[in-house]
Amino acid sequence: MNSDKLEVFGYTFQSPYWLLGLILVPIIGYILFTGERKRKGDRKFTGTLTVQLSVTNVWIPRWRKLLIAVQLFAFTSMILAMAKPYFPGDSEATEEEFRKGIDIMLAMDVSLSMMAMDFEPNRLEAAKKVAKEFVEGRIGDRIGLVVYAGEAYTASPGTVDHESLMAQIDSIGNEPIDGGTAIGTGLGTAVSRLRDEKLPSKVVILLTDGSNNAGEVDPLSAAELAKEKNVRVYTIGVGTNGEAPTPVITPFGVRFEMAPVEIDEKTLRSIAKITGGHYFRATDEASLRLIYEEIDQMEKRKQFNRQFAPEEPATPRPFLLAALILLLTSWGLLQYLFTYEQ
């Protein structure tokens, strides 16, 4: 049990400081009951003659004290409801359900060539846009992001907070990262982030527009590591067929020149084959979107999720219902037996 929670009779109170209000109950009760003994009475009995005869004068003060007790119990129930009670047996309180989800790492090439303009407005922006659409559609999945060029780093560990993940995807493009394309390093980094060996399904989606020309990790060695850890790798080659306007660094800065699209499809196919995944080629944004949609369908796996929410949802309904019933009872007794003096 967390130090900021209190467990009583099977209920966990998530905001126990509200329970301090219970101190007021006996104080208010003492004041009301003491005042009831001294009060001359501002109510009169209005029952029928038959009721008056059946309820003697001895019972009238008892009914008045009962009204006070009912109101105190209603006040107590409202305080308990404010303390955010949670009962594990409540079927609405858990997220224990079947989900079609897996753990996924996106490994995205951010090398200079990803600024080539054969996609609208360029390969990188199109890849980011489609990746965000993919993330939005994987409700309940834990997804992370690795970006790489001549080196790699984890932009976001696996998370179910997809809003923050998409914010990280949006920020891709301004990394102070070495030039080149280290496919092996990018893949190895992504695989290392999928640490839970017990998960039955783990996936890396690796996207690149070139061939491995940097880093110390061989792509096929990284693929073997993925295989050992039971990680499927889907590889995506991005780039049109033929030539594309590609950024080139010159003594006068970066300029765009028509250059052949050179994707090491052989290595990407081998990575996919070794790990039990698939290789795809995207020549425009539409085909890239179809690839992600196909991966989305291929990776629908039913797995049982026994994780609870970070904070169990409060279940104050029984206490609120009790307070409502008690208040209605108090009101009913007042209407049936007593009325205020005019």
Helices and strands as residue ranges (DSSP letters): E 6-8, E 11-13, G 16-23, H 24-38, E 43-45, H 49-54, H 59-82, E 85-86, E 97-100, E 103-109, G 112-115, H 123-137, E 142-148, E 152-159, H 162-171, H 183-192, E 202-208, H 219-228, E 231-238, E 243-250, E 253-260, H 265-275, E 279-282, H 285-298, E 302-305, H 317-337, E 338-340
